Amino acid sequence: MHSEPLTFLVSRRIAPAHQQDFTRWMLAGEALAGGFDGFLGAGLFAPPPGEETWQIVFRFADAPSLDNWMHAPERNAWLAAGTHLVQQSDARCASGLDGWFVSPPPRWKQAVAVWLAFFPVSLLVNAVLGDWLASLVLPLRVLLSTLLLTPLMVCVVIPWVTRLLAGWLQPASPAHSGRCAGLSQKAG
């Protein structure tokens, strides 16, 4: 059975006095996670000025890889070492496009957001490169356009559009994700 990659999302409220220690502790946690099979990457996102809630993302290839990391004694020791830094913590698991959103909105809203991101960029690329691309054979044309569009969409445009539409995308009350059934939701 194919298991899709999972994103473990954590929000942590950190007092400003502890932010440098917290950053060092989180980098140690990322390094620790990097030693586990199936680890795909991690990210630490600082809060906007005046706020105290950091966003942390851990990405694993599949549920067994994430589960192995979540239940590892080394991870538990790392978490224990940082408890004095964290005032409040919340965690959830997401798969697919849900990882782009703080709390997954309905699929139709995700589709609209992705379309709103993709349409103008695709239109621009076709307006600028369309004649040149049209002269290429179809497989090469699709290869080049997807090689150009995919990183641009994933790294720049979709994150920007989801921030721009955040008020519309987010449901009124956060829903719990069931995609990590059986995994501990202990913040990590």
C-alpha positions, 0 to 999 in steps of 0.5 A: 500500500502506498503511503504519501508523505506526511507533514508534522506541523507544530506551533510553539509560543516562546517568550522573547527572552528565550527565542535565541535558545529556542532557535538553537534547540530547534536546530538541534531537533532538525538535525536529530530528525535528519538522522531518521529514515524517511526524513524529507526536511524541516523548517522553522518560521519565526513569528511576525514582529510583536508575536511569539508563536513560531511555526515548525514543520517536519516532513517525512516520507510516510507514516511509518517513518514519522511514527518511528521518529515520533516514538524515538527515545532520542526525540523524547530526550530532545523534547524534555530538554526544551520544555522550559523554553515553550509556553504553549505548543500545538501540533497536527499532522497533514498530508498532500496540499494540507501542509500549505495551510495552517488548518486545512480548508475544504478541498474546493477552497484549496483547488480555487487557491491553487487555480488562482495561483496557477492561472496568471503565472501560466498565462504569463509564461505562455504570453512570454514564451508561448511562440518559442515553446510552440515550436518544440515537440509536445513532450519537450514543451511540457517538460520545459514548462513544468520545470519552470512552473513547478518550483516557481509555484511551490516556492513562491506563488502558492505560499503567497496566494495562501497568505493572501487568501488566509482569511477566506481559506481558514475555517471558522473553527479548526478541524483536527486532521485524521491523516496521522491516525495512530500517531502521537500528537505530542508536539515535536 
